[in-house]
Amino acid sequence: MTRTTEAAHAPMAHPPSMNLSLLSLGMGALMLAQFLSALADNAVLIAAIAVAKSEGLASLVPKLQEAFVVPFIALAPFAGPIADGFSKSRVMLSANLVKLAGAIGMALGVNPLLAYGLIGIGATMYSPAKYGILAQMFEPARLVRANGMLEGSTIVAILLGVLLGGWLADHSLPWAFGGVIACYAVATAANLLIPHLPAENASPDFNPLQMLRRFWTALRTLFADGDARFSLLGTSVFWGSGTTLRLVLFAWVPVALLLTDNQTPAKLMGVLSVGIVIGAVIAGVWVSLARVNRALIGGLLLGPAVLAMAFVHTLGAAALVMGAIGLCGGLFVVPLNALLQERGHDSVGAGSALAVQNFSENLVMLAFVGAYSAASAAGMAVVPTIIGFGLVLVLAVGAITAVRLMRGSTDA
């Protein structure tokens, strides 16, 4: 595979990957831990919303997502070195214990913002390790498929977490918290079955100022690398648009479909999630790191698929459009995740690369959501907002594609 790296930098020396089977015990344990952890992350959000409403604190609801996201931005310089400075399976175990503490605290009556923020801190620690370990477990030939399996199971977990969290919160908050705590506990136990691999950076320096400098260096190094920059920009646009789309759905459904219930947007989000899973499966089979530019097809179709929402007026058509958006997104984002893991593993460390990715993605999420909130506050109707949103996606992915093809980093 031909690569173009625009800034010369000496690669870090890393041990070779284990080259495990995709059906190995280690991969099974990783998927189980990630599935249960992601399911609990989303179920506990619904439970936290229910707690806030039951206590007459509805104003806290919009802030819950911010409490979860802010640690990803504020702690980004430290999450990567921690993931690379210790065995990633043990970092994941520790992170799940932090999440477990947050869930127990919320069940015991701790302020939902503080408790969910603690879960966000655990998720910030967990994220670089869970994806970074794949580059240590699998050779590049299996990395995209391994990502597809993990991403697909995560999407299913998110969907089930929202549905189960909502159902349990409506029937019994104690049962909801009991289920969340059990999921985190079993996920923590599953982490013990993930291979105890050596740290990528066995002699870390945890001086905060040095960690900030290294994060800045990692950020500059990755954005100077054509492949890593392609991945960072692409995944950031995907997650920024996905977060915004979730908010847009609740305003769009009553206007386009004339349905005012909350179940319809939730079900459409479920169809979107299924589409992402299908896109991830297609990516695992059809897109390799040697042919990573094929992922651009999904990205280029993402904007037009969102624009199609402006012309939909029936539930069936809405489901088809949501499924198409999800499929395009899955096809686009999964190979880019794998590409960044490989480039990070070969340069700044996979954990540091994924910390930079989290920083970039969450900044774009806040920017996209902020722009949508500003449009809503200005009184812009939802259909023109969707058209503007779709055009932004067309332009953003078009620009990424143009730069990528002009650079000619990796053949399509």
C-alpha positions in Angstrom: 0.0 0.0 0.0 1.4 3.4 -1.0 1.4 6.1 1.6 2.2 9.8 1.5 3.3 11.3 4.8 3.8 15.0 4.6 5.9 15.5 7.7 8.9 13.3 8.4 8.9 11.8 11.8 10.5 8.8 13.3 8.0 6.0 14.0 7.8 4.6 17.4 9.1 1.0 17.9 6.2 -1.3 18.6 6.0 -5.0 19.1 4.4 -6.9 16.2 0.6 -7.5 16.4 -0.5 -10.9 17.8 -2.4 -11.7 14.6 -5.3 -13.3 16.5 -8.3 -14.9 14.8 -11.4 -12.8 14.6 -13.1 -15.7 16.5 -10.6 -15.9 19.3 -11.4 -15.8 23.0 -9.7 -12.4 23.2 -11.8 -10.8 20.5 -15.0 -12.4 22.0 -14.1 -10.9 25.4 -13.4 -7.5 23.9 -16.7 -7.5 22.0 -18.7 -8.6 25.1 -17.0 -6.0 27.3 -17.6 -3.3 24.8 -21.2 -4.4 24.1 -22.2 -4.3 27.7 -20.3 -1.1 28.5 -21.9 0.7 25.6 -25.4 -0.7 26.4 -25.0 0.6 30.0 -23.7 4.0 28.8 -26.9 4.6 26.9 -29.3 3.0 29.3 -28.0 5.1 32.2 -28.5 8.3 30.2 -32.2 7.5 29.9 -32.3 6.6 33.5 -30.6 9.9 34.4 -33.1 11.9 32.3 -35.9 10.1 34.2 -34.3 11.0 37.5 -33.9 14.6 36.5 -37.6 14.8 35.4 -38.9 13.0 38.5 -37.0 15.5 40.7 -38.4 18.5 38.8 -35.0 19.3 37.3 -36.0 19.1 33.6 -33.5 21.9 32.9 -30.7 19.5 33.5 -31.7 17.2 30.7 -29.9 19.1 27.8 -26.8 19.4 30.0 -26.4 15.7 30.6 -25.0 15.1 27.1 -22.6 18.0 27.7 -21.5 16.5 31.0 -20.6 13.3 29.2 -18.9 14.9 26.2 -16.8 17.6 28.0 -14.4 15.0 29.6 -13.5 13.8 26.1 -12.3 17.3 25.2 -10.8 18.3 28.5 -9.0 15.0 29.2 -7.9 14.2 25.7 -4.2 15.1 26.4 -4.1 12.6 29.2 -6.3 9.7 27.9 -3.9 8.7 25.1 -0.7 8.5 27.2 -2.7 6.5 29.8 -3.9 4.1 27.2 -0.4 3.7 25.7 1.4 3.7 29.1 -0.3 0.6 30.5 -1.7 -2.6 29.2 -4.9 -1.5 27.3 -7.0 -4.4 28.7 -6.2 -3.1 32.3 -7.0 0.5 31.3 -10.4 -0.7 30.0 -11.0 -2.6 33.3 -10.2 0.5 35.3 -12.4 2.7 33.1 -15.3 0.3 33.6 -14.8 0.5 37.3 -15.1 4.3 37.1 -18.3 4.0 35.1 -19.6 1.5 37.6 -18.9 4.0 40.4 -20.8 6.7 38.5 -23.8 4.4 38.0 -23.8 3.4 41.7 -23.5 7.0 42.7 -26.5 8.0 40.5 -28.5 5.1 42.0 -27.7 6.3 45.5 -29.0 9.8 44.7 -25.8 11.7 43.6 -26.6 14.7 41.3 -27.2 13.1 37.8 -24.9 15.7 36.2 -22.0 14.7 38.5 -22.7 11.0 38.2 -23.0 11.0 34.4 -19.9 13.2 34.2 -18.0 10.5 36.1 -19.3 8.0 33.6 -18.0 10.3 30.9 -14.6 10.3 32.5 -14.6 6.5 32.4 -15.7 6.5 28.8 -12.9 9.0 28.0 -10.3 6.6 29.5 -12.0 3.6 27.8 -12.3 4.8 24.2 -8.6 5.0 23.2 -7.9 1.7 24.8 -10.8 -0.3 23.3 -9.9 0.6 19.7 -6.2 1.0 20.2 -5.9 -2.6 21.4 -7.2 -3.8 18.0 -4.0 -2.7 16.3 -2.0 -4.8 18.8 -4.3 -7.9 18.4 -4.7 -8.0 14.6 -2.6 -7.6 11.5 -3.6 -4.8 9.1 -5.4 -7.4 6.8 -7.9 -8.1 9.6 -8.1 -4.7 11.1 -11.0 -3.3 9.1 -13.0 -6.4 9.7 -12.2 -6.4 13.4 -13.3 -2.7 13.5 -16.5 -3.6 11.7 -17.3 -6.3 14.2 -16.7 -4.0 17.2 -18.5 -1.0 15.6 -21.4 -3.1 14.6 -21.8 -4.6 18.1 -21.5 -1.1 19.6 -24.3 0.3 17.4 -26.5 -2.6 18.4 -25.6 -2.0 22.1 -26.5 1.7 21.7 -29.9 0.9 20.2 -30.7 -1.7 22.9 -29.4 0.5 25.6 -31.8 3.3 24.6 -34.8 1.0 24.2 -34.2 -1.0 27.4 -33.3 2.1 29.4 -36.5 3.8 28.4 -38.6 0.7 29.1 -37.0 0.0 32.5 -37.1 3.7 33.5 -40.9 3.8 32.7 -41.5 0.7 34.9 -38.9 0.9 37.7 -35.9 3.2 38.2 -34.4 0.7 40.7 -34.6 -2.0 38.1 -33.1 0.3 35.5 -30.1 1.1 37.7 -29.8 -2.5 38.8 -29.5 -3.5 35.1 -26.9 -0.8 34.4 -24.8 -1.7 37.3 -24.9 -5.4 36.4 -23.8 -4.6 32.8 -20.9 -2.6 34.0 -19.9 -5.3 36.4 -20.0 -8.1 33.8 -18.1 -5.9 31.3 -15.4 -5.4 33.9 -15.1 -9.1 34.5 -15.0 -9.7 30.7 -12.0 -7.3 30.5 -10.0 -9.9 32.5 -10.3 -12.3 29.5 -8.8 -9.8 27.0 -5.1 -10.5 26.3 -2.8 -8.7 28.8 -0.7 -7.1 26.1 2.4 -5.0 26.8 2.1 -1.2 26.9 3.0 0.6 23.7 5.0 3.1 25.6 6.4 1.2 28.6 8.1 4.3 30.1 5.5 7.0 30.2 6.1 10.4 31.7 2.9 11.5 33.4 3.9 15.1 34.1 0.8 17.1 33.1 2.7 19.8 31.2 4.7 17.1 29.3 1.5 15.3 28.5 0.0 18.5 27.1 3.1 19.0 24.9 3.0 15.4 23.7 -0.7 15.7 22.9 0.0 18.8 20.9 2.9 17.0 19.2 0.6 14.0 18.5 -2.1 16.3 17.1 0.4 18.0 14.8 2.0 14.7 13.7 -1.3 13.1 12.8 -2.7 16.1 11.0 0.6 16.3 9.0 0.1 12.7 8.0 -2.1 12.4 4.9 -3.8 9.2 6.0 -4.3 10.2 9.6 -5.7 13.6 8.6 -8.1 12.0 6.2 -9.4 9.7 9.0 -9.6 12.4 11.6 -11.5 14.8 9.4 -13.8 12.1 8.0 -14.8 10.5 11.4 -15.3 14.0 12.9 -17.7 15.0 10.2 -19.5 11.6 10.6 -20.0 11.9 14.4 -20.8 15.6 14.2 -23.5 14.9 11.7 -24.8 11.9 13.6 -25.2 13.8 16.8 -27.0 16.6 15.1 -29.3 14.3 13.1 -30.5 12.7 16.4 -31.6 16.2 17.6 -33.1 17.1 14.2 -35.3 14.0 14.1 -37.4 15.2 17.0 -38.1 18.5 15.3 -38.5 17.0 11.8 -40.9 14.1 12.4 -43.9 16.3 13.6 -43.4 18.5 10.5 -42.7 15.9 7.8 -44.8 13.0 9.1 -47.4 14.8 11.2 -46.6 12.5 14.1 -46.1 14.0 17.5 -45.2 11.0 19.6 -41.6 10.2 20.9 -41.6 6.6 19.7 -41.4 7.5 16.0 -38.1 9.4 16.2 -36.7 6.7 18.5 -37.7 4.0 16.0 -36.1 5.9 13.1 -32.9 6.2 15.1 -33.1 2.4 15.4 -33.4 2.1 11.6 -30.4 4.4 11.3 -28.4 2.2 13.7 -29.3 -0.9 11.7 -28.1 0.9 8.6 -24.8 1.6 10.2 -24.4 -2.0 11.2 -25.1 -3.1 7.6 -22.6 -0.5 6.3 -20.0 -1.7 8.8 -20.5 -5.3 7.5 -20.1 -4.2 3.9 -17.0 -2.2 4.8 -15.5 -5.2 6.5 -15.9 -7.3 3.4 -15.3 -4.7 0.6 -12.9 -2.1 2.0 -9.4 -3.0 3.1 -6.7 -0.6 4.2 -5.1 -1.1 0.7 -8.4 0.1 -0.8 -9.5 2.6 1.9 -10.5 5.3 -0.6 -13.6 3.1 -1.4 -15.0 4.4 1.9 -15.3 7.8 0.2 -18.3 6.4 -1.7 -20.3 6.2 1.6 -19.1 9.7 2.6 -20.1 11.3 -0.6 -23.6 9.8 -0.5 -24.1 10.9 3.1 -25.0 14.5 2.3 -27.5 13.7 -0.6 -29.1 11.1 1.7 -29.7 13.8 4.4 -31.0 16.2 1.7 -33.6 13.5 0.7 -35.2 14.0 4.1 -36.5 17.4 2.9 -38.8 15.5 0.4 -40.1 12.7 2.6 -43.6 12.7 3.9 -44.4 9.1 4.8 -43.1 6.8 7.5 -42.0 4.1 5.0 -40.0 6.6 3.0 -38.5 8.0 6.2 -37.4 4.6 7.3 -35.7 4.0 3.9 -33.9 7.3 4.0 -32.7 6.7 7.6 -31.5 3.2 6.6 -29.6 4.7 3.7 -28.0 7.4 5.8 -26.9 4.8 8.3 -25.5 2.5 5.6 -23.5 5.3 4.0 -22.2 6.3 7.4 -21.1 2.8 8.4 -19.3 2.3 5.1 -17.6 5.6 5.6 -16.5 5.6 9.2 -15.4 2.0 9.9 -12.5 1.9 7.4 -11.4 5.4 8.6 -11.2 4.2 12.2 -9.0 1.2 11.2 -6.8 3.5 9.1 -6.2 5.8 12.1 -5.4 2.9 14.4 -2.8 1.6 12.0 -1.2 5.1 11.5 -1.3 5.8 15.2 0.2 2.4 16.0 3.1 3.2 13.6 3.7 6.8 14.8 2.4 8.3 18.1 0.8 5.2 19.5 -2.8 4.0 18.9 -4.0 5.3 22.2 -2.7 8.8 21.6 -4.1 8.7 18.1 -7.5 7.8 19.4 -7.4 10.5 22.1 -6.7 13.0 19.3 -9.6 11.5 17.4 -11.9 11.9 20.4 -10.8 15.5 20.9 -11.5 16.3 17.2 -14.8 14.4 17.0 -16.2 16.0 20.1 -15.2 19.5 19.1 -17.0 19.0 15.8 -20.0 17.5 17.6 -20.2 20.7 19.8 -19.8 22.9 16.7 -22.5 21.1 14.7 -25.0 21.0 17.6 -24.2 24.6 18.4 -25.0 25.6 14.8 -28.2 23.7 14.8 -29.2 25.2 18.2 -28.4 28.7 16.8 -30.6 28.0 13.7 -33.5 26.8 15.9 -33.1 29.8 18.2 -33.3 32.1 15.2 -36.6 30.6 14.2 -35.4 28.8 11.1 -37.9 26.1 10.0 -36.7 22.5 10.2 -36.8 21.7 6.4 -34.5 24.6 5.4 -32.3 23.6 8.3 -32.1 20.1 7.0 -31.3 21.4 3.5 -28.5 23.6 5.0 -27.3 20.6 7.0 -27.2 18.4 4.0 -25.3 21.0 1.9 -22.7 21.4 4.7 -22.1 17.6 4.6 -21.9 17.6 0.8 -19.3 20.4 0.9 -17.3 19.0 3.8 -17.0 15.5 2.5 -16.5 16.9 -1.0 -13.5 18.9 0.2 -12.1 15.9 2.1 -12.4 13.8 -1.0 -10.8 16.4 -3.3 -7.8 16.8 -1.0 -7.5 13.0 -0.6 -7.6 12.3 -4.3 -5.2 15.2 -5.2 -2.7 13.8 -2.6 -3.1 10.3 -4.0 -2.1 8.8 -0.7 -3.7 5.4 -1.1 -5.1 3.9 -4.3 -8.8 3.5 -4.5 
